[in-house]
Amino acid sequence: MWVTILVFVAGGCGALCRGGLDALVSARWRARRHGPAAAFPAGTFVINVSGALVLGLVTGFATAHTAESVQDFATIAGVGFLGAYTTFSTEEWHTLGLLRKNAAVEAWNVLGSLGASLILAGLGLWLGGQL
Amino acid sequence: MSVIAIFLGGGLGATLRYALGEALAPPTPPNFPWVTFMINIVGAFALGAVMTLLTQHRLRGPWGKPFLSTGLIGGFTTWSHFIVEADQLISGDRTGLAIVYLATSIVVGVAAAAAGAHLVERRARSQAGGR
């Protein structure tokens, strides 16, 4: 029961971190870029790539350590916080918007997000297993 | 007020995703991650509908964008688990299935977001025409 309550609290905190960081990064990105590059969803990119790296670390660690306390931590931090911090739906919404207006930025967004996330999460999985 | 709405929405979204995972017993890494796939597609559809309602000014206040979009749907869907699952498929020697998972999630996700947006736009048009 308390794991479920902590997943709720961690999920709420994850969503708040995403909201705050997205506003901060997006504003800074748009202030310094002109033309098509300004449409790049930099906030969601930073959030999803960083979240993938940390979930890789947590998952790698939890795979190597089977203690119940480690599994509970992985559930609260991974499923709760990082699951809510990163977002698939917003990524798809940005992709749809870019697909309608700016196909080149859309391709960079999808391939860049996938590539950077896969590499960093893979690194995290390996590093987490070494801890 | 919107900080509370994001927190509650994100907590609820993460808890819902956690409960679905527990109830449906997510497939072990070497198989297609159906649970995350379905969660992300349903979320992308819902976000397409909600974002379109927001642009039509039919959802307002803290229970609109903060609670539903940033909180509930953003917290429900997850990018980090999507990526880590794909990495686990690759390290489990199922690279082909990983590519299928990545590609179908992105393509079906964008289509679902477009379908959600289209549904709301069509309803708005038929309501405007009926008056």
Interface residues (C-beta under 8 A of the other chain):
Chain A: T4 V7 F8 V9 A10 G11 G12 C13 G14 A15 L16 R18 G19 N48 G51 A52 V54 L55 G56 T59 T75 G78 V79 G80 F81 L82 G83 A84 Y85 T86 T87 F88 S89 T90 E91 E92 W93 T95 L96 L99 V110 S113 L114 S117 L118 A121 G122 L125
Chain B: V3 I6 F7 L8 G9 G10 G11 L12 G13 A14 T15 R17 Y18 A19 G21 N40 G43 A44 A46 L47 G48 M51 P66 T70 G71 I73 G74 G75 F76 T77 T78 W79 S80 H81 F82 I83 V84 A86 D87 Q88 I90 S91 L102 S105 I106 G109 V110 A112 A113 A114 A117
